[in-house]
């Protein structure tokens, strides 16, 4: 389920998974045959994991980071990992590049450039995201929801950003008490 205000979009786990399934359907209906799912960590990890399972394709992970300031709500310079992690060979062929969203479009543009520069065995790249904000300067190949007003998206895993190990006992007790109600 999704709840929207003028400046914020709140997504629960059920709504998040429906978005991923809708994205998978778009890719399937396009009939584009790809060889590997490359997800951008951290935002694209859950979607990439689900898509590689649905399509029975290998999963590769590329870590990127630009939202480090102001509790992850302010974009800074983009860092792209030097290595891609995957269990089967080298990154090659047709790549489905998966992320959670396109905000400004900087990450998508720079990652595509990085791939073309460092991975000559790639023969094609298509991008798949759950959301594209209205102000984005890049267009994905597959996108579930265009957000014209460019809200801040509160994804279900954000709750873990504030959770620390010493808080787990109280967190679990609170969850158990809510489940009993």
Residue, then its C-alpha position, 0 to 999 in steps of 0.5 A: x500500500x502507498x500513502x502520499x502527501x504533497x511532499x512524501x510517498x510512504x510505501x509498505x512492504x506489500x506495496x513495495x513487492x507489488x511494485x517489483x512485480x509490476x516492474x517484472x511484468x513490464x520487462x517480460x511484456x517487452x520480450x527483451x531477452x537479457x543475460x544478467x540482472x545488475x542491481x545497484x546497491x543499496x536501493x536496487x538490492x531487493x528489486x534485483x533479487x526478486x527479478x533475478x528469481x522471477x527470470x532465473x538469471x544471474x544476479x550481479x551487484x554494483x555498489x553506488x552511494x550518493x545519499x550520505x548527508x542529512x540522514x541520507x536525504x541529501x545527494x552528494x558526489x556519486x561513488x561507484x565501486x571498482x568491482x561488480x560482485x557476481x558468482x558466474x564469470x564476468x559481466x557480459x552480454x545484455x544487462x538489466x540494470x535495476x535500481x529503486x528509483x531515478x531521482x536526478x538521473x545522475x546515478x543512472x547516467x554515470x553508471x551507464x558510462x562506467x559500464x561502457x568504459x570498464x566492461x566492453x563485453x556488455x552488448x546492451x543495457x536497459x534500466x528498470x526502476x520502480x519510480x522516476x521523479x518528475x525532475x529526473x534528467x534520465x529516462x529509464x527503459x522500464x518504470x512503474x510510477x512517474x512521480x511528477x511532484x518528485x516526493x521523498x519516498x519512504x521505503x519500508x526498509x528505512x526503519x532499519x536506518x535508525x535501528x541499532x543492535x542495542x535496540x533490537x530487544x525492545x524493537x522485537x518486544x514492541x513488534x510482538x505486542x503490536x502483533x497481539x493486538 
